[in-house]
């Protein structure tokens, strides 16, 4: 699941894609243009996005109940969040389906500081 924002607007596209496993065959797409009703506040993304993602999941439950996912990959953090409870955790509690946070960037890991030493370790394993 993910929400993609329209730059300079309060509009966004909320999407849920269901794939088979292990084939990763596309089985279903649920998408909707939405108007964001909450402001962006760092650290509180779940309160802004979770309702729209739940709507996508409810659509799948209603229209194709046999395709309700067994696990959800969320574009956002789960327990690797400063409060230990990001968007993935919030969605999982709300929908009752296990969710895994798959964030674009490292947000928070206890004991790990993003400094020169961190950058050196990261760059030693990938091309920076």
SULHU-V903777 format. One record per helix or strand of 3 or more residues. SS is the DSSP state (H for helix, E for strand). FROM is the first residue (numbers start at 1). LEN is the number of residues. If there is no record, write none. Layout:
SS FROM LEN
SS FROM LEN
//
This chain:
E 2 4
E 11 9
E 26 10
H 45 19
H 65 3
E 71 4
H 87 9
E 98 4
H 116 10
//
